Amino acid sequence: MLGKLLARYTRPMWPLVVAVVVFQLAQSVASLLLPTLNADIIDEGVVTGDIEVIWSTGGVMLIVSAVQIVCAIIAVWFGSRLATSVGRDLRADLFHRVVAFSQREVGQFGAPSLITRNTNDVQQVQMLVQVSATLMISAPMLAIGGIIMAVRQDAGLSWLMAVSVPALLIIVGLIVVRMVPAFTLMQRRIDRVNQILREQLTGIRVIRAFVREREERARFSGASEDVMATALRAGNLMALMFPAVMLVMNLSSVAVIWFGAWEVQEAGVEIGTLFAFLNYMMQILMGVMMATFMFVMIPRAAVCATRIGEVLETGPSVAAPAAPVVPLGPEGRIEFDHVGFAYPGAEEPVLHDVTFTVAPGTTTAVIGSTGSGKTTLVGLVPRLFDVTAGTVRVDGVDVRDIDPDDLWRRIGLVPQRAFLFSGTVASNLRYGNGEASDLELWEALDTAQARDFVEAMPGQLEAPIAQGGTNVSGGQRQRLAIARALVKNPGIQIFDDSFSALDLQTDAALRRALDTRLPGTTRLVVAQRVSTIQGADQIIVLEHGRIVGMGRHDELRRTCQTYREIVESQLAAEATA
């Protein structure tokens, strides 16, 4: 997977790859020339006392060294550009794929894991590209070129390379093999830390309300200690690698000097040749050691690449049709035709044979006990997920045959849990219509019964909103979310239990404003309070995912036992209060 991923993202940037290769080759050739030039200075200049040879050869060495330094700097610069470009494109593709996911895929991977894959995992792959772009040419060139040049200098000592290089490769290989499972486990445990941290930040009020700070600290500490233990295991293996490499290099140096001294004494080998062989031997081992940097990073990057590939290769279950159909007009008609839905892996479907029609310009309310499938039902209209049986149609066309952008333009959704983005009141309201004027924003706020508190905020429309809307109350956040949907001015409005955070007076005023100012809009409302929906044109009663009653308020009180029980329980609760 790692090779496939790198090929996919480096192929469009071949000029950078070519530049890295060219300058790495030039740097490596310069490095291989220096030991030979050094041998010439020793044998032809230092030993004989020829100053002219020392100056001339030394000048060439300075020029070669300057070329080596310049090429190394340029190669690293191009390598950095290549690595950051790969990281940029990889993050962008991951982000666009995750944004295209339905709730099914997000639940399959989990939000903490998706965040880790788009940050930490991409960073590991980017670091590997950076190191590879710096060493992928120079390391093998130094090793292979060093072997050739060393044999040319002294073939009698070549057997030392046949011992030291395989020994080094075996040591590195054994260590790397043991590092792979450690890095795999580490990424999973990092996911766990992110998951716990997100839960604690989101549920901080619940934690404090139930006095669970100590337990949550212990849970986070346990996850952190698991990461630490895995990191220590991988770190110990990594720390073992470099002493092992240095041990082989130092033993090789001692062996070259030991056996080379005998050759100088008995075979008449020149001292410069011996030093050149020693330098080439060090270059060979240095090339192998440089390659170990990549070997150390490859296991973790391979694990990360596999995790990234899982996301990129997972297609969204809610996909755009190959030949989208455009509905004839924005009528606002919604039809459920024998609809069923089951979550992946669930034993029982959430919805069973649901059939009803929402006429254009009318209000249909959905009520039922907790877990009856109300939110799932309204989520099928904007294709938050697709039906597993039957058909959902908008304006006479199956929603699966409509281009998602066209479908979403027709629908304004206020989710069960109102969410605001960091920015200002205006930027949140313009989320669905970036061209909306300030007058349109105030009209939507007025309809959503939010004008009073927005006018009281410093800056009014430019008042800051924190991430998630945490600097406003739950009721204010709910009304701003409703106003955001109204600014979009869609033909169909879906309110998924959007009035639960409002008091009865505000709830009634908001519904009157909707009826007065948006009379032709089709509304699908999920509610818990009977007072919120009793004026609806049609009320659907759900129980265990099935429709057990359908009609107006007075009719259902006479004919539907489930609805009657809901009404009586709420009347009893109000009387008790």
PEPEMO-V638923 format. One record per residue. N is the residue number from 1. RES is the residue in one small letter. PSI is psi as a letter, one per 40 degrees, with the letter a starting at -180 (* if undefined). D_FIRST is the distance of its C-alpha to the first C-alpha in whole Angstrom. Layout:
[[N;RES;PSI;D_FIRST] [N;RES;PSI;D_FIRST]]
//
This chain:
[[1;m;d;0] [2;l;d;4] [3;g;d;6] [4;k;d;5] [5;l;d;6] [6;l;d;9] [7;a;d;10] [8;r;d;10] [9;y;e;13] [10;t;d;14] [11;r;d;15] [12;p;e;18] [13;m;f;19] [14;w;d;20] [15;p;d;24] [16;l;d;22] [17;v;d;20] [18;v;d;23] [19;a;d;25] [20;v;d;23] [21;v;d;23] [22;v;d;27] [23;f;d;28] [24;q;d;26] [25;l;d;28] [26;a;d;31] [27;q;d;31] [28;s;d;30] [29;v;d;33] [30;a;d;35] [31;s;d;34] [32;l;d;35] [33;l;d;38] [34;l;d;39] [35;p;d;40] [36;t;d;42] [37;l;d;44] [38;n;d;45] [39;a;d;46] [40;d;d;48] [41;i;d;50] [42;i;d;50] [43;d;d;52] [44;e;e;54] [45;g;d;54] [46;v;d;55] [47;v;d;56] [48;t;e;59] [49;g;f;59] [50;d;h;59] [51;i;d;58] [52;e;d;57] [53;v;d;54] [54;i;d;53] [55;w;d;53] [56;s;d;52] [57;t;d;49] [58;g;d;48] [59;g;d;48] [60;v;d;46] [61;m;d;44] [62;l;d;44] [63;i;d;43] [64;v;d;40] [65;s;d;39] [66;a;d;39] [67;v;d;37] [68;q;d;34] [69;i;d;35] [70;v;d;35] [71;c;d;32] [72;a;d;30] [73;i;d;31] [74;i;d;30] [75;a;d;26] [76;v;d;26] [77;w;d;27] [78;f;d;24] [79;g;d;22] [80;s;d;22] [81;r;d;23] [82;l;d;19] [83;a;d;18] [84;t;d;20] [85;s;d;19] [86;v;d;15] [87;g;d;16] [88;r;d;19] [89;d;d;17] [90;l;d;14] [91;r;d;17] [92;a;d;19] [93;d;d;16] [94;l;d;15] [95;f;d;19] [96;h;d;20] [97;r;d;18] [98;v;d;19] [99;v;d;23] [100;a;e;22] [101;f;i;22] [102;s;i;25] [103;q;d;26] [104;r;d;24] [105;e;d;21] [106;v;d;22] [107;g;d;24] [108;q;d;21] [109;f;d;18] [110;g;h;22] [111;a;d;23] [112;p;d;22] [113;s;d;19] [114;l;d;18] [115;i;d;20] [116;t;d;18] [117;r;d;15] [118;n;e;16] [119;t;c;18] [120;n;d;17] [121;d;d;13] [122;v;d;14] [123;q;d;16] [124;q;d;14] [125;v;d;11] [126;q;d;15] [127;m;d;16] [128;l;d;14] [129;v;d;14] [130;q;d;18] [131;v;d;18] [132;s;d;16] [133;a;d;19] [134;t;d;22] [135;l;e;21] [136;m;d;19] [137;i;d;22] [138;s;d;25] [139;a;d;23] [140;p;d;23] [141;m;d;26] [142;l;d;28] [143;a;d;27] [144;i;d;28] [145;g;d;31] [146;g;d;32] [147;i;d;32] [148;i;d;34] [149;m;d;36] [150;a;d;37] [151;v;d;38] [152;r;d;40] [153;q;d;42] [154;d;g;43] [155;a;d;42] [156;g;d;44] [157;l;e;41] [158;s;d;38] [159;w;d;38] [160;l;d;37] [161;m;d;34] [162;a;e;33] [163;v;d;34] [164;s;d;32] [165;v;d;29] [166;p;d;28] [167;a;d;29] [168;l;d;27] [169;l;d;24] [170;i;d;24] [171;i;d;25] [172;v;d;22] [173;g;d;20] [174;l;d;22] [175;i;d;21] [176;v;d;18] [177;v;d;17] [178;r;e;19] [179;m;d;18] [180;v;d;14] [181;p;d;16] [182;a;d;18] [183;f;d;16] [184;t;d;14] [185;l;d;18] [186;m;d;19] [187;q;d;16] [188;r;d;18] [189;r;d;21] [190;i;d;21] [191;d;d;20] [192;r;d;24] [193;v;d;25] [194;n;d;25] [195;q;d;26] [196;i;d;29] [197;l;d;30] [198;r;d;29] [199;e;d;32] [200;q;d;34] [201;l;d;34] [202;t;d;35] [203;g;f;37] [204;i;d;39] [205;r;d;42] [206;v;d;42] [207;i;d;41] [208;r;d;44] [209;a;d;46] [210;f;e;46] [211;v;f;46] [212;r;e;43] [213;e;d;42] [214;r;d;42] [215;e;d;40] [216;e;d;37] [217;r;d;37] [218;a;d;37] [219;r;d;34] [220;f;d;32] [221;s;d;33] [222;g;d;32] [223;a;d;28] [224;s;d;29] [225;e;d;30] [226;d;d;27] [227;v;d;25] [228;m;d;27] [229;a;d;27] [230;t;d;23] [231;a;d;23] [232;l;d;26] [233;r;d;25] [234;a;d;22] [235;g;d;24] [236;n;d;27] [237;l;d;24] [238;m;d;23] [239;a;d;27] [240;l;d;28] [241;m;d;25] [242;f;d;28] [243;p;d;31] [244;a;d;30] [245;v;d;29] [246;m;d;32] [247;l;d;34] [248;v;d;33] [249;m;d;33] [250;n;d;37] [251;l;d;38] [252;s;d;37] [253;s;d;39] [254;v;d;42] [255;a;d;41] [256;v;d;42] [257;i;d;45] [258;w;d;46] [259;f;d;46] [260;g;d;46] [261;a;d;50] [262;w;d;51] [263;e;d;50] [264;v;d;52] [265;q;d;55] [266;e;d;55] [267;a;e;53] [268;g;f;54] [269;v;h;51] [270;e;i;51] [271;i;d;50] [272;g;d;48] [273;t;d;46] [274;l;d;45] [275;f;d;44] [276;a;d;42] [277;f;d;40] [278;l;d;40] [279;n;d;38] [280;y;d;36] [281;m;d;35] [282;m;d;34] [283;q;d;32] [284;i;d;30] [285;l;d;29] [286;m;d;29] [287;g;d;26] [288;v;d;24] [289;m;d;25] [290;m;d;23] [291;a;d;20] [292;t;d;20] [293;f;d;20] [294;m;d;16] [295;f;d;16] [296;v;d;17] [297;m;d;15] [298;i;d;12] [299;p;d;12] [300;r;d;12] [301;a;d;10] [302;a;d;7] [303;v;d;9] [304;c;d;10] [305;a;d;6] [306;t;d;6] [307;r;d;9] [308;i;d;9] [309;g;d;7] [310;e;d;10] [311;v;d;12] [312;l;d;11] [313;e;e;11] [314;t;h;14] [315;g;i;17] [316;p;h;20] [317;s;d;23] [318;v;g;26] [319;a;i;25] [320;a;i;27] [321;p;i;29] [322;a;d;29] [323;a;g;33] [324;p;i;34] [325;v;h;37] [326;v;h;40] [327;p;i;42] [328;l;d;46] [329;g;i;47] [330;p;g;46] [331;e;d;49] [332;g;e;47] [333;r;h;47] [334;i;h;44] [335;e;h;44] [336;f;h;43] [337;d;g;43] [338;h;f;43] [339;v;h;40] [340;g;i;38] [341;f;h;35] [342;a;h;33] [343;y;i;30] [344;p;h;27] [345;g;e;28] [346;a;i;31] [347;e;d;34] [348;e;i;37] [349;p;i;36] [350;v;d;37] [351;l;i;39] [352;h;h;41] [353;d;f;43] [354;v;h;44] [355;t;h;46] [356;f;i;48] [357;t;h;48] [358;v;h;49] [359;a;i;51] [360;p;h;51] [361;g;e;53] [362;t;i;53] [363;t;h;52] [364;t;h;50] [365;a;i;49] [366;v;h;47] [367;i;i;49] [368;g;i;48] [369;s;i;47] [370;t;h;44] [371;g;e;41] [372;s;e;43] [373;g;e;40] [374;k;d;42] [375;t;d;39] [376;t;d;36] [377;l;d;39] [378;v;d;39] [379;g;e;35] [380;l;d;35] [381;v;d;37] [382;p;e;35] [383;r;f;32] [384;l;d;30] [385;f;i;29] [386;d;i;31] [387;v;i;33] [388;t;e;33] [389;a;i;36] [390;g;a;39] [391;t;i;39] [392;v;h;39] [393;r;i;41] [394;v;h;42] [395;d;f;44] [396;g;e;44] [397;v;h;41] [398;d;h;38] [399;v;d;36] [400;r;e;33] [401;d;e;34] [402;i;i;35] [403;d;h;33] [404;p;d;31] [405;d;d;33] [406;d;d;36] [407;l;d;36] [408;w;d;36] [409;r;d;38] [410;r;e;41] [411;i;h;40] [412;g;h;41] [413;l;h;39] [414;v;h;40] [415;p;i;38] [416;q;d;40] [417;r;h;38] [418;a;h;39] [419;f;h;37] [420;l;i;38] [421;f;i;36] [422;s;h;37] [423;g;b;39] [424;t;i;43] [425;v;d;45] [426;a;d;45] [427;s;d;41] [428;n;d;40] [429;l;d;43] [430;r;e;42] [431;y;d;38] [432;g;e;39] [433;n;g;41] [434;g;e;41] [435;e;e;44] [436;a;h;46] [437;s;i;49] [438;d;d;51] [439;l;d;53] [440;e;d;51] [441;l;d;49] [442;w;d;53] [443;e;d;53] [444;a;d;50] [445;l;d;51] [446;d;d;54] [447;t;d;53] [448;a;e;51] [449;q;f;54] [450;a;e;52] [451;r;d;54] [452;d;d;56] [453;f;d;54] [454;v;d;52] [455;e;d;55] [456;a;e;56] [457;m;i;53] [458;p;h;53] [459;g;e;52] [460;q;b;52] [461;l;d;49] [462;e;e;47] [463;a;h;48] [464;p;i;44] [465;i;h;42] [466;a;i;40] [467;q;h;36] [468;g;e;37] [469;g;f;40] [470;t;e;41] [471;n;e;44] [472;v;i;46] [473;s;i;47] [474;g;d;46] [475;g;d;48] [476;q;d;48] [477;r;d;44] [478;q;d;45] [479;r;d;47] [480;l;d;45] [481;a;d;42] [482;i;d;45] [483;a;d;46] [484;r;d;43] [485;a;d;43] [486;l;d;46] [487;v;d;46] [488;k;d;43] [489;n;f;46] [490;p;i;44] [491;g;d;46] [492;i;h;44] [493;q;h;44] [494;i;h;43] [495;f;h;44] [496;d;g;42] [497;d;f;44] [498;s;e;45] [499;f;e;48] [500;s;d;48] [501;a;e;48] [502;l;i;51] [503;d;i;55] [504;l;d;57] [505;q;d;59] [506;t;d;56] [507;d;d;54] [508;a;d;58] [509;a;d;58] [510;l;d;54] [511;r;d;55] [512;r;d;58] [513;a;d;57] [514;l;d;54] [515;d;d;56] [516;t;d;59] [517;r;d;56] [518;l;g;54] [519;p;d;56] [520;g;e;54] [521;t;h;50] [522;t;h;49] [523;r;h;48] [524;l;h;46] [525;v;h;47] [526;v;h;45] [527;a;i;48] [528;q;d;49] [529;r;h;53] [530;v;d;55] [531;s;d;57] [532;t;d;54] [533;i;e;54] [534;q;e;57] [535;g;e;58] [536;a;i;55] [537;d;d;56] [538;q;h;54] [539;i;h;53] [540;i;h;50] [541;v;h;50] [542;l;i;47] [543;e;h;47] [544;h;f;44] [545;g;e;42] [546;r;i;45] [547;i;h;48] [548;v;e;51] [549;g;i;53] [550;m;h;54] [551;g;a;56] [552;r;i;58] [553;h;d;59] [554;d;d;63] [555;e;d;62] [556;l;d;59] [557;r;d;61] [558;r;d;63] [559;t;e;61] [560;c;h;58] [561;q;d;58] [562;t;d;55] [563;y;d;56] [564;r;d;59] [565;e;d;58] [566;i;d;55] [567;v;d;58] [568;e;d;61] [569;s;d;58] [570;q;d;58] [571;l;d;62] [572;a;d;62] [573;a;d;60] [574;e;d;62] [575;a;d;65] [576;t;d;64] [577;a;*;63]]
//
